[in-house]
Amino acid sequence: MTPSLLDAGTLPEALHDALRRAFGDRYSTADSVREQHGRGEAPFAAMPPNAVVFARSTQDVQDVLARCHAHRVPVIAFGAGSSLEGQLLATRGGVCIDLSQMNAVLKVDAGDFTATVQAGVTREQLNTALRAEGLFFPVDPGAHASLGGMAATRASGTNTVRYGSMRENVLALTVVLADGRVVQTGTRAAKSAAGYDLTRLFVGSEGTLGIITEVVLRLYPLPESVSAAVIAFPDTDAAVATVIEAIQAGLPIARSEYLCANSIRAINLAARELALREVPTLFLEFHGSPAALEEQVETLRELAAQHGGGDFAWAVHPEDRTRLWHARHNAYFSCQLSRPGSLVIATDTCVPRSRLAESIEGAGRIMADASFPSMIFGHVGDGNFHVLMVIDPGSEAEREEAEALNEAIVTLALSLGGTCTGEHGIGYHKKAFLRRETGDTAIELMQRIKAAVDPHGILNPDKIF
């Protein structure tokens, strides 16, 4: 059963009045607020909710969901608005719950290496709070994302090759179900064999099974020393082979990023102080003791040289590393600036590491004759990469071309034993690809789980399936 479509700009009068009384100025139906909450970073026109509630507690989320459940009104959770596959589109109107004011670091257990945070805390905020403890949280998707949103989309990022994704680093959750009930999943213990793993069920569910309000995260000691390397290569295969051999040799790579020549060109234009060679390039980072880093540097230098790697440069000083990774994190915006007034359509895939060079090179061939600029970069240490297509937002022909190219890239990844998305999620955009990847039986099972916990289909409808 799915909720009835609402008339644009309206809610049931009883629900509207109840929410206005309960939340006062934290309840808004203003056009500008609704518009802001009806889009993420996906290349879709905004689909605004009918109203927005700014929650400050789990109880607030319970109150909204219980009321919306009674009226069969859709609910969409909003964190930082950085999702890339249309997860935030209010396709059936309804109420958006903005969790950004739920931004308290509730508890840090340094002895257990855990932190408990509200869903609106950002990774930067948490790491600032952890610095005095000598700890950090490593999952870094590159966006200023909220930790609740990162859990909901099973985010990963530049540190995944060493520390894993949100799947490995979320220990427990507080989740509000569609009818307003609260479920606690997991514990702060390092492991458990107690029943179904409900934590993993909600991690990556994109707000379709419940709304995450608190997260218990695994923490790590700040590394004694950090070094970053930039290495230019003659081609993609040489760069990827170097990373794979480094991992096989046991080098503890913390970050491993590949950037194509077009990406480097865009970064150079946006950050002229870097002046990197515009060829396939690796950005690498190592964490460890000074003595261990020296040994790792030498081993990596030898491996890179065997594959034609040149311009081998190390950034040891914190300011140099910060500048380097700032440029990498801003690659999306640098690519957009390469064509003023453009719209970026981003896609990602992930394949087994042994097929990564084949997948990236294949994506390069697919994009070679595109009528618009494109860039390829990604976390080659774990087989995940992104393709950015920089299109004219007023050109329907370019948009259709981009979608066709996206399908070809995903089809290639699936043929290589990979997935249609390594970290962006399914959302509204990649639903057809999920069915191709998992098959009808798996989709049916997911839908039965959805129906069991959200029988009226109010939680982020039209996403994933």
N, C-alpha and C positions, 0 to 999 in steps of 0.2 A: 504494500500500500504506500502511495506517495502523497504528499500534501497537495492540496489544490493550489493552483497558481493564484497569486494575489494580484489585485489591481495595482497598477503602478502608483507608488507613493502612499499607499494606505495599508493599515493593519486593522484587524478587528478592533472595534472601538473599545471594547472592554479590556483587551490586552494593552492597547495604547494608553488608556487611562491608568491602568494598574502599574505599568512600568514608569510612567511619568511621576506618579505619586511615590513610588518606591525609590527612584533614583534622582529625582530632581534635575539639577543641571548636569548630571552625568548621563542623562538620557537625551538624545538629540535626533531630530528629524530634519535638520537643516540640510539643504541641498549640497553645500560644500563639504560637510562632514560625511554625508552619505557617499558622495562621489569619491572622496579620498579613500573610503573603506570598501569600494567596489572594484578595486584593481590591485594588482601587485606589480611585478616587473615583467609580466607576460605580455605578449604583443596583441592583446585583445582590447576592444573598447570597454570602458567601465560598465559593469552591471551592478548598480548600487543596491544595497539593502534598503528596506523601508525605514529602518531606524538603527541607531547605534547606541549601545550601552557601554559605558566605561566602568569595568569591574575593578574592585580593589581587594576582593577576597574570594575564597572558594564559595562562601555563603552567597555572595552576589551572583556567581555563576549558577549556583543551584537555583536561586530564586528565578532567574531569567529562564532557565531551561524548564523548570516545572511549569511555569506559566505558558511558555511557548508549546510545550508538549500537550497541555490541556487544550490549546487552540489549534493544534496541528500546524504551527507556523515554523518555517525553516530557521535554523540558527547556524551562523558561521563564525568561527573564532578568528581573531586578527591579532597578530603579534607585532612584527616590524614591517610587514608589507613587502618582503623581499622575495616572495615565492615567484617561480619562473614558469609554471605550467598551468596557470589559471585557477589555482586552489582557492583564491579569494573571491571569485566571481559569484555574485548573488543571483544565480540563474533563475530562481523562483522568488526573489525578494526575500522578505523576512527580517530577522534581527541579527545584527553583527555584534558580537561581544569583543570589545577591544580590551586586551589583557595587559597593555603597556604600563598601566599604573600598578599592576601587581609586580613590583620590581624590587622586592626585598630579598637579600641573601639571609635566609632564616637561620642557618647553622653551618658552621665549618667544623668538622671533626678531623683535625690534623692527624691524630693517631691512627684513625681508620682510613685516611685518605678519601674522605667523602665530603660533599657539600650539599645542603638542601636549599633549594632556591624556589621562589615563585616563578611562574611561567614567563613573566615579562622581563626578567633579568636578562641582559645581553651578555654574550661571552666576554666582551671587553670589560663590562662592569664587574663580572665575577673575577676575572684575572687581576683587576686592580685591587679588589678586596683580598685576594689570596697572596699578594706579593709579600706581605709581612710574614706570612706563614712559611715562605719558601716553597710554595706549591703553585701549580697552574692547571688549568683545564685545557687540553690540547686541541679539541675538535674545532677546526677553523675553516668554515666554508667561504671565507672571503668577504661576506656581507656582514653588516652590523645587525646580525639576526638575534632574535630572542631565543632563549634556551628551550622554552616550551614549543616554539615553532620548529626549532631544530629537531626536537624529539619527534614532533608530529610528522615531519617529512623525512625522518631518518637521515639527517644531513651528515655529510662527511667533509672532505676538504684537503687542504695542503698537507696536513700532518697524518693522514690516514694510514700511510704506508707503515708507520711505526706504531701509532697509538690506536688505530681503529676508528670507526665511525660512531655515531650516536648509539647504534645497536650494541656495541661493546661497552659503552661508557655510561649508559643509563642503568642504574641499579634498581630504582623504585620510582613509582609515580603516584600522584593523587589525581584521579580522573573523575569528572562529573559526567554521569550517564545522561541519556536523552531525557529521562523523566525527572532528573534532578537528584537522583541518588548518587552517593559518593562511593567509589571503590578505591581501596589502597592496594597497589600491586607491589610485590617485591619487598626487600628489606635492605638494610645497610650491610648485611653480611656479604662476603666476597662471592658466595655461591649458594645455591639452593636446589633441592630436588623435590620441592613441595608442590605437587599439582601442576596444572597447566601453567605455562609461562605467559601470564597475562601482560607482564611488562612489555615483552617483545610483540605482543598482539597490538598494543596501542602505539608503540614506536613505529612510525611509518604509516599510520592509518589516516593521516591527512585530515583529521578532524571529523571523520565519518563515523567513528564508533563512540567517541566521547571527547570531552574537552579537558585537556591536561592543565591543571592549575599549579601543581608543585612537582619538582623533579629532584631526585637524589642522584648525584653525579659522582663518578669515579675521578679522583684527582691524582696528580703525579708530582714528584719532586722537581723543582726547577733544575735544569741541567747545570752542572758545574761550569761547563764551557760550551759555547755555540760557535760554529763556523759555517759560513755559506759560500758556495762556489757557483761561478758562472762559466759554462763551457760551451763553445760554439762547435758545431759539427757540420760535415759536408751534406748530410741528409738525415731524414727521419730514422731510417733503419739503424744508423750508427748511434744515434742518441738513445734510442730505446734499448738497443743491445747493451750499451754501457750500463744502463740502469739495471737491467735484468742480471747481468753478470756481477754487478756490485752487490745486489741482494743475495745472489747465489753464493758469493764469497763471504757472506756474513757481515757485510758492512752495515752498521746500524743507521741507515738513512732515516732521518726524521721527516724531511720534505723532499719531494722529487717532482719537479714541474717541467713539462715540455712546452715550448712556445715555438710556433712556426715563424717563418721569415716575415709574413704579414703582421703577425702579432708584435714582433720585435719592432717593426717599422712604426706601428701605431704607438707603442710605448715610448720610443725615441722621440716622436713628435710631441707627446704629452709631457715627457720628463727628459728634457734635452741634456741634463747633466749625466745621464747614463751612457749615451752614445755607443750602444752595443752594435756589434756586427749584425746585419740583417740576414741571418741564416738560421736554420734550426738550432735551437739553444736549450740547454738544461739549466735550471736553477735548482741547486741542491743545498740541503742543510743537514748538519750533523750535530748531535748532542752527546756530550760525554766529558771525560777528563781531558786536560790539556795534552797529556802524553798519548792518550788513545786517539785524539783528534789528529795529531801529527802523523800517526801511523795510517789512519784512514785517508788522510790527504794524499799520502804517497801511493797507497794502493789505488785510489780512484784516479790519480794522475796517470798511472801506468795503464789502467783499463781504458781510459778515455783516449790515450795516445794510440792504443792498438786499433781504435776505430776512427782515427783521424781527427779526434777532438783537439781543438786548438784554442788559443786565447784563454788559457786556463787561469782564472783569476779568483782569488779568495777574498771574502769580506769578513774580517774578524771583528772589526770595531762595531759596536751596537748601532751606531748611526748609519754605517754603510749597509748593514743587514736590513735595518728598518727601511732605508730608501729602496733597496732591492725588492723587498716583499711588498712594500707599498705600491710599487710599480706593477707587480704581478697582481695584487688584489684589485688594482684599478684598470686591469686590462679590458674589462667589459666596457668601462666608460671611455677609455682611450680609443677602443675600436669605434665606438659611437661618434667620437669627435673626429675620426678620420673622414667622416662624411656628414658635415653639419646638417642638422635638421632631420637626421635619419632615425629609423626605428630598428632596434636590434631584435632579431629572432634567435634565441639561443636553444640549442639542443645538446643533450649529452647521451653518451652510451658507455658501456663498460664491457670489456671482454677479458678472457683469460690472458694473463701477461704474455704468454707464449704467442698469442695472436695479435698483440697490440700493434706492432709495427705494420702488420698487414691491414689492420683496421684503420689506422691513421692514414697510411698511404692511400688506401682505398677511398677514404673520405676526401683526401686531397684531390684524387682524380675526379670524384663526383663533383667537387666544387670548382674544378679547373675552368670550366666554361660558363660559370655563373655570370649573370649580367650585372652583378653588384659585388662590392668588396666582401671578403670573408676572412675569418681567422680561425685557427685551430690551436688550442692549448689544453693542458690538463694534467692530471695527477698520475703520471705514467708509472709510478711505483705500484699502483694498485689496478692498473688497466683501464682507468676512467679518463675520458677526455671530452672536451666541449667544442662545438662548432658554432661560431657566431656569424650570422648573416645580416649584413648592414643594408637594409632596404629603404626605399623611398616610401614613407607611410601613405602617400597619396596614390601609389601605383598598385592596383589590384593584380596586374600581371606579375610584378615582382613578388608580391605576397604568395600568389599561387605557385610561382617558381620555387620560392623558399620552402613551401610545404612539400612540394614534390622532391626536392633535394633532401629534406629532413627524412622523408619516408625511405629514400634510397640508402641513406646513412644508417638508419635503424635496421633496415632489412639486411644490410651487410653485417652489422653487429650480431644480429640473431643467427645468421648463417655461420658465424664463427664461434657459436656457443656462448654468446654474450647476452646482455640485457638491454632493453630499450631505454633504460635510464639508470645511471649509477648513483645519482644523488638529487636530481631535480624533482623526482616523483612523477606520478601519473597525472594528478589533477584533472582538469577539464580537457587537456590537449592530447594526451597520449593514451586515451582509453582503448582505441582500436588496437594499438600496438601491444597493450597488456594481454588482450585475448590471444593475439598471435603468439606471444611468448609463452603463456601459461597453459592455454587450451581451455576448452569449454568447461570441463569438469572442475578445474581449479577456480574458474570464475564463478561457477555455481556454488561452490563451497564458500567462497568469500561472501557472496550475496546472502547465503543462509546465515552466516555469522552476523552480517550487517542487520538482517531482519530480526535476529534474536535479541540484539542489544538496542536496536532502534526501530521498533516495529512500525512506526508511523513515517519513517524516512525523513526526519526533520534535520538531521545532522549533515551539514554540507552536501546537500543533494546534488546529483548529477556529476559527482567527482568519482574517479577511479573506474566505475562501471559504465 
